[in-house]
Each structure stands twice: as C-alpha cells, then as structure tokens.
Amino acid sequence: MSTSLRPPSGSAPIADAACLGTVLGIWAHPDDEAFLSAGLMAAARDAGNRVVCVTATLGERGTDDPEGWPPGRLGAVREHELQASLASLGVTEHHLLGLADGALAAQPADAVTRHLAQIIDIVKPDTIITFGPDGMTGHQDHQTVSAWATCARAAAAPGARLLYATTTEEFAQAWERSREEFSIFLAEGLPLRTRASDLAVSLRLEPAAVDRKIVALRAQASQTAALFATLGEERVRQWWSTETFVTVDTARARAQEWGTWRAAA
C-alpha cells in the first residue's frame, strides 16, 4: 500500500471521492454510514471504485419505545432498512459483526480488532473511514469502533489512508439553532469545530447527490423519520450536504486543542 495516498501537509482537501480508491467504512450502527458518508460512498461507486461497509451492531436498542420495539424486532427491521439504504448508494458489499448494541465497550477488544484486521486484509482498502475518537456525537459505541478501526488498520494495512469523520464551524453554527429541538450530541464540546485547513477530505454534494443521500437516510425510517418530522427535510439537507474528514495524524495533533469533548460514560 503506497503512502502516496496521504496528501502533503497544507494541501487542499480532497474533493473527489474517486481519488480515494477502494473504500472501507467501519461503523457502529445502521445509519451511521448514511449520515456521515452516503455522498462519499455513492460518488466512489459511480466512479467505479469498490466500497465495502462494516456495521458492528444492528442498533437493536435504538428506540424510546422498547416495549413496542423489542430488540429482536427492531434489529430485523433495521437490517432490512440498512440493506435498502446501501442499495440506493450502489453499495453491495456489507459485513455485519453482530455485536450487542450499546455494549461495544464491553466486547473483547483484541478479538474484535483481529476480526476487523481480517476484513481489511481481504478488502485491501486504499481508504478506511470511521469515527474519530470523539465518536462524532459522543456515543460510546462510536468511540469504541473508532479505537477498533484504528488498531485494525495499524495491524493489517498501515499504509492505507485512515479518515475520521468530523464536523466544522459551519456545521456547528447551523446545528446550534436546533439543539433543543433534536439533540444528538451527547458530550460537552461537540460537535467539533474543525478548521477547514485541517480537513483531508471535504465533499460538497451537488443537489442530485444530496437527493440520493436523503433517499438513503429516509430508507432507515425507524431512526430518521422523527428527525425529518421535527426539523424538516430542508434543514437536514443543509447540514448533511457536506461530508468532511481528517486524517488520523491530524486528529492526534489536534487532540489537545479539540479536547473539550469528554468521553461518554
């Protein structure tokens, strides 16, 4: 794996997903991949690149109504939703780890990391995308997946580009207006306000690409219907029409500067 995949320091962020080669996304729950990388995945597939998605859990506890939606029922629904969502983006390769939602930190990290390393070895990705150490929203499952993916990449493909999904000042300001209506950020200091100069990838989706992302999000209605109903599609389109990522090296260099977020309990 060539280290030439890493852009030189200070260079403009990548704005074309075709440049990312084979992409492997590693996420915690169905819909993580759609919110953070639907545009990237669709553009990569349209360019003829291979895209593979890994999901740790079925998100079977992702409900405020556990009696109406017991884990077995919700998990089955979310699996079908995820398949439909990925299909709308042209992604046909998916690995489900089958781990327990909400309890990833209790899993044997070495065993899961080895499993992910095996997937990486099979896929041979040029680019791996996942959460940053903050977990995007501060969710402990997200933070755990970030750590697993980082260790697995170091073990199996240290030359692959590792990208952490992040948010910018522009995103944070737009979200602030609706924080009380629909709060998804669980930790202090989030969302991150990453500087444009720190971005490794910044994809500003054209309207047609945003349309496709909205289809992918709406396909996962058990999780997104309330978001659309509360905030309206236009605000969702505005917030998620740009997908931004930093390199693992940048994340480590900025850790103290960004470190106002706290790990989820």
N, C-alpha and C positions, 0 to 999 in steps of 0.2 A: 504494500500500500504506500503510495508516494506521499511524502509530506508536502509536496507542492500544492496539495489541496487546501492548505492553510494560507489565507491571504496575508500579505505582509502587513505589519503593524501600520496603522494610519491610513490604510487603503479604504476606498469606498466600499460600503457593504454590498454583498451580492444581491442583485435584484431580479435574477432569473433562475428559477428553480431547476432549469435544465442543466445548470452548471454544477449541481450537487451530486450528479452520478446516481448510483444506486442508493436509495434512502431507506433506512430502517428507523421506524418510530417505536419508542418504548414508553407505554403509558400505564396508568393505574386503573382507570375505569372507562367504559364506553362513554363517549362524547368528549373526553379529554383531547383526543386526536382531532376531532372536528373543530372545536373551538380554537385550538392553537395551531393547527397545521393543515386544515382542509384545502386551503388555496395552494399551499406548497405541494401537497400530495397530488392534487388534480393537475397542476401545471407540470409536475415531473412526469406523471403518466402520459399527459398529452405530448410531451417531448420524447416519449418512447423509453423513459427510464423505468427501472424496476423500483417498486415501492412495496415494502413489507411493513405490516403493523403488528405490534405485540401489545396485548392487553392483559394486565395482571389479574384482574377480577371482573366479574360481571356487574359489579355495582349493585348487588342484590339487596343492599341495605340503604339504597339512596332514595328514601321516601319519608315523608312526615306522617304517613298512614300505614304503619307496619301491620295492622290488623287487616286492612283491605288489600295490602300488597305484601304478603309474607315473602321471605327471601326466595323461596323456590319459584314462586310465580313471577316475581319481578325480575329475577335473574333470567328466566326463559324469555320474557318479553324484551329485555334489554339486549339479549344476544341476537334476536331477530332484528331489532332496531339497528344494532351496530352493523350487521351484515348489509342491510339496506342502505345505511349511510355510506359505508365504504364503497358499495357498488355504484352509488351516484358519483363517486370521485374516480371511478375506474380502478380501484384497488381490489385485487382478488386474492392476495396472499395475506393471511392472518394467522397469528399464533395466540391462543388463549392459554394462560398459565393456570387458570382455575383456582386461584388462591382466594382466601376469605376476604371479602370487602370489609374495610375498616379495621383490619388487624394485620396489615402487612409488616408493621414494625416487629411483630411477634414471630414472624417467619424466620427459619434458619437462613441467615443472610448468605452464608458460604454456599449452601446448596442452590439457592435461587440464582446467585451470581454465576455459578457454574452452568446452570441451565441456560441463562441468557448468553453466556460466552459460547455455548454450543450453537445457539441460534445465529449469533454473529459469525461464527466460523463457517456455518452453512451458507448464509446470505452473502457474506463478504461485502458489506456495505462500504461505500465511499463516505457516506454521511450518516451519522446517528443523531436523531433528535429526541429530546426528552425534556423533563422539567429541570429547572435549576435547583440548587439546594434549598431555596425558599419554598419550592413546591408550587409556585405561581400564586396560589390562593392561601398558602399556609397549611394545607391539608397534610396530615402526617403520612397518609398513603402516598401522596405525591412526592413528598420529601424522601421517603424510603425508596421509591422507584428511581428517583434521581441518583441516589447513592449506589443502588444496584447497577444501574446502567453505566455509571461512571467506572465502577470497578470492573464490570464485564468487558467494557471497551478496552481498558488498560491491559486486561489479561489476554484478550483474543484479537484485538485489532488496534494497537496503539497508534497506528498511522492514519486511522480513519478520522475524519473531521467529527468532533463531538460538539453539538449545538444545544444550548439551553434556551428554551422559550422564555421570553421576557416581555415586559411592558415598558412604555416610555412615558415621559412627562405629558405628551399629548393624550395618551390613553388615560392616564391618571386624572387629568383635569376633566376629561369628558365623563369619566365614570363617577366623579365626585357628586355630580348633580343627582344621581340616583342611588347613592349608597344606602339611604334609609329605605327606599322602595324595595330594593332587591340586593341585599348584602351577600356577597360570595367570598369576600376576603376575610379570612379567619384570624389573621395575625397582624399585630401592630407593624406599621411601616410598609404595608402592602396596599395597593400594587406598587411594584418597583417603578422608579422614575429613571430608567436607563437613558443615558445620554446618547444622542444619535451617533456621536463619534466612537462609541463603544460597540456599536452593532456590527455583527459579522454578516448577517442576512437581514434585509428589510424588503418584504414583498408587499407592495401596494396593489391590491387587487382591483382589476378593472370591473366595471359594473356586472358584466356577464359572469366573471369569476366569483363575485360576491353572491350573485343569484345562485350559483351552484353550491356555494358554501351554505347558504340559507337552506337549500334543499337538504343538504347533509345534516344540518342541525335539526331541522324540523322532522327528519326521519327518526330522530331519537326523542319522540314526543313525551315519553314518560318523564324526561328530565328537562326538556326545553319549552314545553307548552306554557308553563307558568311564566317563564322568562318573557316569551313573546307577548303573552296576555298582559303582563304587568307593565312592560316597558315599551311595547310596540316594535314592529319589525324595523322601522327606520333607525331607531336608536341602536338596535342590535347590529344592523348593517354598518353603521358609522364606527362603532367600537371595534368590531372584528374584521374590518376591511383591510387592515394592515397586520401582517404576521412578522414578528421580529425575534431575532435570536442573537445570542452572544456565544463566543467560544468559551470552552472550559477555562482556558488560560485567562481570559478577560474576567470571568466570574471570580476566579481566585484572586486576581489582582485587585478587584474592586470590593472584595468581601467586607473589609472593614468600613469602607465608605457606604456600602449598601446595608450594612449590618444592623439597621434599626428594626428589621423584622425579627421576630422571635420564633423559635421552633414551636410547633404545635404540641400541646400536652398529650 
